[in-house]
Amino acid sequence: MDNKKLHIEPISPIYSETQHFRQLWLWAIFTVPTVVTILSLTLSIINTPSNKGIMISITLICSIFLSLLAYLIFIASLDTKITANGVFIKFRPFHRKWILFPFENIKEAKSHKYNPIRDYGGWGIRYSTKGKAYNVSGDMGVLIKFSDDTNLLIGSQKHLDLASVISNHLR
């Protein structure tokens, strides 16, 4: 899929949306095992008379790793902007530059309901037989069909507005 180009910050966007991973269920799934792991390791340190240095090191490494993972999830965001040039996407912190999908490569854009797990294998930057997807939450987005018959799904909380803005530029 050669429909994209790397770019700097989009200038004068006519549409802009930023989404974050803020679902309560996600944080519950992540936080409970993290707290249990750290508490278990801490109790092991307290109850183990020998090799406390090893247990302290393991606890420290696990704590740092899990804290960094939580920070990564917290700062992750999907930014979508539309300008006169096309559709810009940036999935922070994984993309350093904006990815531009020029309007001349887009054949169609429509609001689309999807099943994130079944259709794309979850949330984030996903690849499947249905195409590539950028999604953070929910089950609604905009399905973009390119002139080379590839697809791109952009998850959006404002999917109707996003589809409308893209479609208006295709006419």
C-alpha positions, 0 to 999 in steps of 0.5 A, spaced: 500 500 500 503 505 497 498 510 499 501 514 504 507 519 505 511 521 511 510 529 513 511 534 518 505 537 522 499 538 518 497 546 517 490 549 517 486 542 519 479 543 517 478 537 522 482 534 528 480 529 533 485 526 538 483 519 542 486 516 548 486 509 551 482 511 557 477 505 557 476 503 565 476 495 563 483 496 560 486 499 566 482 494 570 485 489 566 492 492 567 492 494 574 490 488 577 495 483 575 500 489 576 498 490 583 498 483 585 505 481 582 508 487 585 505 485 592 507 478 591 514 479 590 514 484 596 511 479 600 516 474 598 522 479 599 519 480 606 518 472 608 525 470 604 530 470 609 536 469 604 537 471 597 533 478 598 538 481 594 535 477 588 528 478 590 529 485 591 532 486 584 526 482 580 521 486 584 525 492 582 525 490 574 518 488 574 516 494 577 520 499 572 517 494 566 510 495 568 510 502 570 513 503 563 508 499 560 503 503 564 506 510 561 506 507 554 499 506 554 497 512 558 501 517 553 498 513 547 494 517 542 491 516 535 491 523 532 487 524 525 487 531 521 484 533 515 487 538 510 486 540 503 492 535 502 488 529 505 488 525 511 493 525 516 494 520 521 499 519 527 499 514 532 503 516 538 508 514 541 509 509 535 509 515 529 514 520 529 512 523 523 505 524 520 502 519 515 499 523 509 493 519 505 492 524 499 485 525 497 487 523 490 489 516 492 482 515 496 476 512 492 471 512 497 470 513 505 464 511 509 462 510 516 463 503 518 461 499 524 466 493 525 468 488 531 475 490 533 477 483 535 474 479 530 475 484 524 482 486 526 485 482 532 484 488 537 486 495 538 492 499 536 495 499 529 492 493 526 493 489 520 488 483 517 486 481 511 481 486 511 486 491 511 490 496 516 486 499 522 488 505 526 483 504 532 483 506 540 476 504 542 469 503 540 467 499 534 465 505 529 470 508 524 471 510 517 473 505 512 477 508 507 478 505 500 484 506 496 484 506 488 489 500 488 483 496 492 486 496 499 483 499 505 484 503 511 480 503 517 480 509 522 477 508 529 473 515 531 468 517 536 466 522 531 466 517 525 460 521 521 463 527 521 470 524 519 467 520 513 463 527 511 469 531 511 473 526 507 467 524 502 466 532 501 473 532 498 473 527 494 467 530 489 
